[in-house]
Amino acid sequence: MAATSGSGGSGEGSAMKTDRLPITVRGKAKLEEEMKRLMHVERPSVIRAIEEARAHGDISENAEYDAAKERQALIEGRLAEIQGQIAGAEVVDPATIKSDRVVFGAHVELVDTETDEKITYQIVGVDEADVKEGRISIMSPIARACIGKRVGDVVTVRGPKIDKEFEILGFSFK
C-alpha cells in the first residue's frame, strides 16, 4: 500500500512520491471540466468586468473594479489548484481493478454490526468525495478501515465519541 501518513522520507524524491494522490477517471474528468469552464467562461467574463469597471474612471475607489479583481484572483487561484491536483494525481480506472481485497476505487457494501443497517460507498480521491452520493475519501476513517480487507472481515471505525464496527458484505469495481 502507498504511503499516505505523515511519516514519509526526508528527501525531495520521497516527498514527491507520497504527494501523488489517487483519483478516479471520473474525478479527473470533473476537474478537467471545471478547469475548461473557468478558462473559457469565467476568466473571459471577469476580464470583461474589469475592462467595464476601468471604463468608469478612477479605479482607486471603484467597488466594481475591486470586486472583479477579487473574483479574478479567486478564479486564477482555483485554476492553479486544479492544475496542481491533476499534475499530482495518479489516475485509476476502477473498472480495470482485479483484487480480492478492498482497494481504492472499490464500491464497498457494509453492514453496521449493531444496527444491521446496510450502506454502500465507493472509495474515491479526496476531492471526489460526496457522502450524499455514496463516495467517500480514501482518507476517511471508514475507507482507511476497509482498505486491504476481504469479504466477511469486521472493521472498526474509530470516532471521536464512539467506535463502530462494520462487516464487509461485498465489494466490486465498476
C-alpha positions, 0 to 999 in steps of 0.5 A, a space after each residue: 500500500 502507498 504511503 499516505 501518513 505523515 511519516 514519509 522520507 526526508 528527501 525531495 524524491 520521497 516527498 514527491 512520491 507520497 504527494 501523488 494522490 489517487 483519483 478516479 477517471 471520473 474525478 479527473 474528468 470533473 476537474 478537467 471540466 471545471 478547469 475548461 469552464 473557468 478558462 473559457 467562461 469565467 476568466 473571459 467574463 471577469 476580464 470583461 468586468 474589469 475592462 467595464 469597471 476601468 471604463 468608469 474612471 478612477 479605479 482607486 475607489 471603484 467597488 466594481 473594479 475591486 470586486 472583479 479583481 477579487 473574483 479574478 484572483 479567486 478564479 486564477 487561484 482555483 485554476 492553479 489548484 486544479 492544475 496542481 491536483 491533476 499534475 499530482 494525481 495518479 489516475 485509476 480506472 476502477 473498472 480495470 481493478 482485479 483484487 480480492 481485497 478492498 482497494 481504492 476505487 472499490 464500491 464497498 457494501 457494509 453492514 453496521 454490526 449493531 444496527 444491521 443497517 446496510 450502506 454502500 460507498 465507493 472509495 474515491 480521491 479526496 476531492 471526489 468525495 460526496 457522502 450524499 452520493 455514496 463516495 467517500 475519501 480514501 482518507 476517511 476513517 471508514 475507507 482507511 478501515 476497509 482498505 486491504 480487507 476481504 469479504 466477511 472481515 469486521 472493521 472498526 471505525 474509530 470516532 471521536 465519541 464512539 467506535 463502530 464496527 462494520 462487516 464487509 458484505 461485498 465489494 466490486 469495481 465498476 
